[in-house]
Amino acid sequence: MNDIIRHGTKQRMSAAVRHGNTIYLAGQVGNAEDGVADQTRTCLEKVEELLAQMDSDKQRILQTTIWLADMADFAEMNAVWDAWVPEGHAPARACGESKLARPELKVEILVVAAARPRDLERGR
């Protein structure tokens, strides 16, 4: 059994990596021309898509790291985040300010999640 499964692998990185019961997503960013709320929504949509492809979902997120280009956007990002996180399933989370890969990016979200138990039974 392969103990590491990579998804969306390119030269520099994989979009997602699964090791045992844990799924690691690469940082997700939104559309550069959008504001922080729309960039956050896009990031979270991408997170959901990747988790689904890795047989998990947002209720199984263990940890999230959010990077903002400017902490002045904290409240606006949080409004989108709070509406997205399922009640009772908030992960451990950190949020900080960082210079992102391109100046027009305002938010980047990294996620670590647990796999669904039935996937482990199938030996995936």
TIVOKOL-815296 format. One record per atom (N, C-alpha, C): x, y, z; atom name; residue in three letters. Coordinates in nm, 3 decimals. Layout:
<sites>
east, north, up, at, aa
X, Y, Z, CA, ALA
...
</sites>
This chain:
<sites>
east, north, up, at, aa
0.085, -0.118, 0.000, N, MET
0.000, 0.000, 0.000, CA, MET
0.089, 0.124, 0.000, C, MET
0.058, 0.219, -0.088, N, ASN
0.132, 0.344, -0.094, CA, ASN
0.089, 0.431, 0.024, C, ASN
0.182, 0.467, 0.111, N, ASP
0.143, 0.544, 0.229, CA, ASP
0.136, 0.694, 0.204, C, ASP
0.179, 0.740, 0.086, N, ILE
0.167, 0.881, 0.050, CA, ILE
0.098, 0.889, -0.086, C, ILE
-0.012, 0.963, -0.091, N, ILE
-0.086, 0.982, -0.215, CA, ILE
-0.080, 1.131, -0.248, C, ILE
-0.033, 1.162, -0.368, N, ARG
-0.022, 1.301, -0.413, CA, ARG
-0.126, 1.328, -0.520, C, ARG
-0.186, 1.445, -0.515, N, HIS
-0.290, 1.484, -0.610, CA, HIS
-0.253, 1.619, -0.671, C, HIS
-0.270, 1.630, -0.802, N, GLY
-0.238, 1.756, -0.870, CA, GLY
-0.091, 1.790, -0.861, C, GLY
-0.006, 1.690, -0.876, N, THR
0.138, 1.709, -0.860, CA, THR
0.200, 1.771, -0.985, C, THR
0.278, 1.874, -0.963, N, LYS
0.357, 1.939, -1.069, CA, LYS
0.501, 1.946, -1.021, C, LYS
0.587, 2.013, -1.096, N, GLN
0.728, 2.020, -1.060, CA, GLN
0.751, 2.080, -0.921, C, GLN
0.680, 2.187, -0.889, N, ARG
0.707, 2.261, -0.767, CA, ARG
0.631, 2.209, -0.645, C, ARG
0.508, 2.162, -0.666, N, MET
0.427, 2.120, -0.551, CA, MET
0.309, 2.036, -0.595, C, MET
0.244, 1.975, -0.496, N, SER
0.120, 1.902, -0.517, CA, SER
0.006, 1.987, -0.460, C, SER
-0.111, 1.979, -0.522, N, ALA
-0.227, 2.053, -0.471, CA, ALA
-0.272, 1.995, -0.337, C, ALA
-0.257, 1.862, -0.322, N, ALA
-0.295, 1.795, -0.198, CA, ALA
-0.209, 1.671, -0.181, C, ALA
-0.180, 1.638, -0.055, N, VAL
-0.103, 1.518, -0.023, CA, VAL
-0.173, 1.449, 0.094, C, VAL
-0.188, 1.318, 0.078, N, ARG
-0.247, 1.239, 0.187, CA, ARG
-0.143, 1.141, 0.238, C, ARG
-0.126, 1.142, 0.369, N, HIS
-0.037, 1.047, 0.436, CA, HIS
-0.117, 0.982, 0.547, C, HIS
-0.147, 0.855, 0.530, N, GLY
-0.229, 0.786, 0.630, CA, GLY
-0.367, 0.849, 0.637, C, GLY
-0.404, 0.898, 0.753, N, ASN
-0.536, 0.956, 0.779, CA, ASN
-0.536, 1.108, 0.768, C, ASN
-0.426, 1.168, 0.722, N, THR
-0.414, 1.313, 0.722, CA, THR
-0.397, 1.366, 0.580, C, THR
-0.469, 1.473, 0.548, N, ILE
-0.465, 1.537, 0.418, CA, ILE
-0.409, 1.678, 0.435, C, ILE
-0.311, 1.712, 0.354, N, TYR
-0.248, 1.843, 0.356, CA, TYR
-0.277, 1.913, 0.223, C, TYR
-0.333, 2.032, 0.229, N, LEU
-0.358, 2.107, 0.107, CA, LEU
-0.253, 2.217, 0.090, C, LEU
-0.214, 2.241, -0.034, N, ALA
-0.128, 2.355, -0.064, CA, ALA
-0.208, 2.483, -0.037, C, ALA
-0.139, 2.593, -0.021, N, GLY
-0.207, 2.721, 0.000, CA, GLY
-0.298, 2.754, -0.118, C, GLY
-0.419, 2.797, -0.087, N, GLN
-0.517, 2.831, -0.190, CA, GLN
-0.533, 2.983, -0.195, C, GLN
-0.535, 3.037, -0.314, N, VAL
-0.554, 3.181, -0.333, CA, VAL
-0.672, 3.205, -0.425, C, VAL
-0.723, 3.327, -0.423, N, GLY
-0.836, 3.364, -0.507, CA, GLY
-0.791, 3.432, -0.635, C, GLY
-0.887, 3.496, -0.700, N, ASN
-0.860, 3.571, -0.823, CA, ASN
-0.800, 3.706, -0.787, C, ASN
-0.688, 3.737, -0.847, N, ALA
-0.612, 3.857, -0.812, CA, ALA
-0.692, 3.986, -0.827, C, ALA
-0.787, 3.990, -0.920, N, GLU
-0.862, 4.115, -0.942, CA, GLU
-0.974, 4.136, -0.840, C, GLU
-1.003, 4.035, -0.756, N, ASP
-1.112, 4.045, -0.658, CA, ASP
-1.067, 4.110, -0.528, C, ASP
-1.163, 4.154, -0.450, N, GLY
-1.138, 4.205, -0.316, CA, GLY
-1.119, 4.090, -0.218, C, GLY
-1.090, 4.123, -0.093, N, VAL
-1.057, 4.020, 0.006, CA, VAL
-1.173, 3.924, 0.031, C, VAL
-1.296, 3.971, 0.034, N, ALA
-1.410, 3.882, 0.060, CA, ALA
-1.424, 3.779, -0.053, C, ALA
-1.418, 3.825, -0.177, N, ASP
-1.430, 3.733, -0.289, CA, ASP
-1.308, 3.641, -0.300, C, ASP
-1.190, 3.693, -0.271, N, GLN
-1.072, 3.606, -0.272, CA, GLN
-1.087, 3.497, -0.165, C, GLN
-1.139, 3.533, -0.048, N, THR
-1.160, 3.436, 0.058, CA, THR
-1.261, 3.330, 0.014, C, THR
-1.372, 3.373, -0.045, N, ARG
-1.473, 3.277, -0.095, CA, ARG
-1.412, 3.180, -0.195, C, ARG
-1.333, 3.232, -0.286, N, THR
-1.269, 3.147, -0.387, CA, THR
-1.174, 3.048, -0.322, C, THR
-1.094, 3.094, -0.227, N, CYS
-1.004, 3.004, -0.155, CA, CYS
-1.082, 2.890, -0.091, C, CYS
-1.191, 2.924, -0.025, N, LEU
-1.269, 2.823, 0.046, CA, LEU
-1.340, 2.728, -0.051, C, LEU
-1.382, 2.777, -0.165, N, GLU
-1.439, 2.688, -0.269, CA, GLU
-1.333, 2.589, -0.316, C, GLU
-1.211, 2.636, -0.336, N, LYS
-1.102, 2.548, -0.379, CA, LYS
-1.070, 2.445, -0.271, C, LYS
-1.072, 2.488, -0.146, N, VAL
-1.049, 2.396, -0.035, CA, VAL
-1.154, 2.285, -0.038, C, VAL
-1.280, 2.322, -0.051, N, GLU
-1.387, 2.222, -0.055, CA, GLU
-1.368, 2.125, -0.171, C, GLU
-1.333, 2.175, -0.289, N, GLU
-1.313, 2.089, -0.405, CA, GLU
-1.198, 1.991, -0.383, C, GLU
-1.086, 2.041, -0.331, N, LEU
-0.972, 1.953, -0.307, CA, LEU
-1.004, 1.850, -0.200, C, LEU
-1.070, 1.891, -0.094, N, LEU
-1.105, 1.795, 0.011, CA, LEU
-1.197, 1.686, -0.045, C, LEU
-1.292, 1.723, -0.128, N, ALA
-1.382, 1.624, -0.189, CA, ALA
-1.301, 1.526, -0.276, C, ALA
-1.205, 1.577, -0.351, N, GLN
-1.122, 1.491, -0.435, CA, GLN
-1.036, 1.397, -0.352, C, GLN
-1.006, 1.437, -0.229, N, MET
-0.924, 1.354, -0.140, CA, MET
-1.011, 1.276, -0.041, C, MET
-1.141, 1.270, -0.066, N, ASP
-1.237, 1.196, 0.018, CA, ASP
-1.245, 1.250, 0.160, C, ASP
-1.259, 1.381, 0.170, N, SER
-1.280, 1.447, 0.299, CA, SER
-1.377, 1.561, 0.277, C, SER
-1.398, 1.644, 0.379, N, ASP
-1.486, 1.760, 0.367, CA, ASP
-1.453, 1.861, 0.475, C, ASP
-1.520, 1.976, 0.470, N, LYS
-1.484, 2.086, 0.560, CA, LYS
-1.515, 2.056, 0.707, C, LYS
-1.599, 1.960, 0.736, N, GLN
-1.624, 1.922, 0.875, CA, GLN
-1.508, 1.844, 0.934, C, GLN
-1.416, 1.799, 0.850, N, ARG
-1.303, 1.718, 0.895, CA, ARG
-1.172, 1.797, 0.897, C, ARG
-1.180, 1.930, 0.880, N, ILE
-1.060, 2.013, 0.885, CA, ILE
-1.007, 2.017, 1.027, C, ILE
-0.880, 1.990, 1.041, N, LEU
-0.814, 1.989, 1.172, CA, LEU
-0.749, 2.123, 1.204, C, LEU
-0.683, 2.180, 1.103, N, GLN
-0.605, 2.302, 1.125, CA, GLN
-0.606, 2.387, 0.999, C, GLN
-0.613, 2.517, 1.018, N, THR
-0.608, 2.611, 0.907, CA, THR
-0.511, 2.724, 0.942, C, THR
-0.432, 2.761, 0.843, N, THR
-0.346, 2.879, 0.855, CA, THR
-0.390, 2.976, 0.746, C, THR
-0.419, 3.098, 0.787, N, ILE
-0.463, 3.201, 0.693, CA, ILE
-0.360, 3.313, 0.692, C, ILE
-0.313, 3.345, 0.572, N, TRP
-0.221, 3.457, 0.555, CA, TRP
-0.295, 3.571, 0.487, C, TRP
-0.289, 3.687, 0.546, N, LEU
-0.346, 3.809, 0.488, CA, LEU
-0.233, 3.902, 0.449, C, LEU
-0.246, 3.966, 0.334, N, ALA
-0.146, 4.064, 0.293, CA, ALA
-0.150, 4.186, 0.384, C, ALA
-0.268, 4.210, 0.443, N, ASP
-0.286, 4.326, 0.531, CA, ASP
-0.387, 4.288, 0.641, C, ASP
-0.345, 4.295, 0.766, N, MET
-0.434, 4.259, 0.877, CA, MET
-0.555, 4.352, 0.887, C, MET
-0.553, 4.462, 0.815, N, ALA
-0.671, 4.549, 0.810, CA, ALA
-0.790, 4.476, 0.746, C, ALA
-0.763, 4.368, 0.671, N, ASP
-0.867, 4.289, 0.607, CA, ASP
-0.920, 4.176, 0.695, C, ASP
-0.873, 4.168, 0.819, N, PHE
-0.908, 4.059, 0.910, CA, PHE
-1.059, 4.043, 0.928, C, PHE
-1.129, 4.151, 0.958, N, ALA
-1.274, 4.142, 0.982, CA, ALA
-1.350, 4.100, 0.857, C, ALA
-1.311, 4.153, 0.742, N, GLU
-1.378, 4.118, 0.616, CA, GLU
-1.357, 3.971, 0.582, C, GLU
-1.235, 3.922, 0.599, N, MET
-1.207, 3.781, 0.575, CA, MET
-1.285, 3.695, 0.674, C, MET
-1.286, 3.734, 0.801, N, ASN
-1.355, 3.657, 0.904, CA, ASN
-1.505, 3.647, 0.878, C, ASN
-1.566, 3.749, 0.822, N, ALA
-1.710, 3.743, 0.792, CA, ALA
-1.739, 3.629, 0.695, C, ALA
-1.654, 3.613, 0.595, N, VAL
-1.671, 3.504, 0.498, CA, VAL
-1.639, 3.370, 0.564, C, VAL
-1.529, 3.366, 0.637, N, TRP
-1.488, 3.243, 0.706, CA, TRP
-1.597, 3.195, 0.802, C, TRP
-1.647, 3.285, 0.886, N, ASP
-1.747, 3.247, 0.987, CA, ASP
-1.874, 3.192, 0.924, C, ASP
-1.914, 3.245, 0.809, N, ALA
-2.033, 3.195, 0.740, CA, ALA
-2.007, 3.058, 0.677, C, ALA
-1.882, 3.026, 0.648, N, TRP
-1.846, 2.903, 0.578, CA, TRP
-1.823, 2.785, 0.673, C, TRP
-1.765, 2.810, 0.789, N, VAL
-1.729, 2.702, 0.881, CA, VAL
-1.856, 2.642, 0.942, C, VAL
-1.871, 2.508, 0.931, N, PRO
-1.990, 2.445, 0.990, CA, PRO
-1.991, 2.461, 1.143, C, PRO
-2.106, 2.496, 1.197, N, GLU
-2.118, 2.514, 1.341, CA, GLU
-2.073, 2.388, 1.414, C, GLU
-1.989, 2.407, 1.515, N, GLY
-1.939, 2.296, 1.593, CA, GLY
-1.819, 2.225, 1.531, C, GLY
-1.771, 2.273, 1.418, N, HIS
-1.659, 2.208, 1.349, CA, HIS
-1.545, 2.304, 1.318, C, HIS
-1.532, 2.409, 1.397, N, ALA
-1.423, 2.504, 1.374, CA, ALA
-1.288, 2.435, 1.402, C, ALA
-1.194, 2.446, 1.307, N, PRO
-1.063, 2.385, 1.329, CA, PRO
-0.974, 2.474, 1.415, C, PRO
-0.861, 2.419, 1.457, N, ALA
-0.757, 2.503, 1.515, CA, ALA
-0.714, 2.598, 1.403, C, ALA
-0.689, 2.724, 1.437, N, ARG
-0.662, 2.821, 1.331, CA, ARG
-0.563, 2.926, 1.375, C, ARG
-0.481, 2.967, 1.281, N, ALA
-0.391, 3.081, 1.300, CA, ALA
-0.410, 3.174, 1.181, C, ALA
-0.393, 3.303, 1.205, N, CYS
-0.403, 3.402, 1.099, CA, CYS
-0.296, 3.507, 1.122, C, CYS
-0.221, 3.536, 1.018, N, GLY
-0.116, 3.636, 1.031, CA, GLY
-0.101, 3.715, 0.903, C, GLY
-0.022, 3.819, 0.911, N, GLU
0.006, 3.904, 0.796, CA, GLU
0.136, 3.858, 0.732, C, GLU
0.133, 3.851, 0.599, N, SER
0.252, 3.808, 0.526, CA, SER
0.250, 3.867, 0.385, C, SER
0.366, 3.893, 0.332, N, LYS
0.376, 3.931, 0.192, CA, LYS
0.348, 3.806, 0.110, C, LYS
0.248, 3.810, 0.023, N, LEU
0.209, 3.694, -0.055, CA, LEU
0.285, 3.689, -0.187, C, LEU
0.267, 3.582, -0.264, N, ALA
0.346, 3.558, -0.384, CA, ALA
0.334, 3.668, -0.489, C, ALA
0.216, 3.730, -0.498, N, ARG
0.194, 3.841, -0.591, CA, ARG
0.127, 3.953, -0.514, C, ARG
0.160, 4.077, -0.543, N, PRO
0.108, 4.189, -0.464, CA, PRO
-0.044, 4.204, -0.469, C, PRO
-0.110, 4.156, -0.575, N, GLU
-0.255, 4.171, -0.585, CA, GLU
-0.330, 4.064, -0.504, C, GLU
-0.261, 3.963, -0.454, N, LEU
-0.325, 3.862, -0.370, CA, LEU
-0.342, 3.917, -0.229, C, LEU
-0.458, 3.893, -0.172, N, LYS
-0.490, 3.948, -0.040, CA, LYS
-0.501, 3.841, 0.069, C, LYS
-0.526, 3.716, 0.029, N, VAL
-0.544, 3.608, 0.127, CA, VAL
-0.495, 3.476, 0.069, C, VAL
-0.436, 3.393, 0.154, N, GLU
-0.397, 3.257, 0.119, CA, GLU
-0.434, 3.168, 0.236, C, GLU
-0.495, 3.053, 0.204, N, ILE
-0.546, 2.963, 0.309, CA, ILE
-0.483, 2.824, 0.291, C, ILE
-0.424, 2.775, 0.400, N, LEU
-0.366, 2.641, 0.404, CA, LEU
-0.449, 2.555, 0.499, C, LEU
-0.471, 2.428, 0.463, N, VAL
-0.559, 2.341, 0.541, CA, VAL
-0.494, 2.205, 0.562, C, VAL
-0.515, 2.150, 0.682, N, VAL
-0.484, 2.012, 0.715, CA, VAL
-0.615, 1.950, 0.761, C, VAL
-0.650, 1.833, 0.706, N, ALA
-0.778, 1.769, 0.737, CA, ALA
-0.759, 1.620, 0.759, C, ALA
-0.858, 1.560, 0.824, N, ALA
-0.861, 1.415, 0.844, CA, ALA
-0.938, 1.350, 0.730, C, ALA
-0.896, 1.231, 0.694, N, ALA
-0.968, 1.152, 0.594, CA, ALA
-1.093, 1.092, 0.657, C, ALA
-1.190, 1.059, 0.574, N, ARG
-1.309, 0.990, 0.622, CA, ARG
-1.270, 0.849, 0.667, C, ARG
-1.325, 0.801, 0.778, N, PRO
-1.289, 0.668, 0.828, CA, PRO
-1.313, 0.556, 0.728, C, PRO
-1.420, 0.563, 0.649, N, ARG
-1.449, 0.454, 0.556, CA, ARG
-1.339, 0.439, 0.451, C, ARG
-1.267, 0.548, 0.420, N, ASP
-1.157, 0.541, 0.326, CA, ASP
-1.044, 0.456, 0.382, C, ASP
-1.024, 0.466, 0.512, N, LEU
-0.919, 0.386, 0.576, CA, LEU
-0.954, 0.239, 0.570, C, LEU
-1.084, 0.205, 0.583, N, GLU
-1.128, 0.067, 0.576, CA, GLU
-1.104, 0.008, 0.438, C, GLU
-1.114, 0.090, 0.334, N, ARG
-1.090, 0.044, 0.197, CA, ARG
-0.942, 0.036, 0.166, C, ARG
-0.858, 0.084, 0.259, N, GLY
-0.715, 0.080, 0.236, CA, GLY
-0.663, 0.185, 0.143, C, GLY
-0.737, 0.294, 0.128, N, ARG
-0.695, 0.400, 0.037, CA, ARG
-0.597, 0.491, 0.103, C, ARG
</sites>
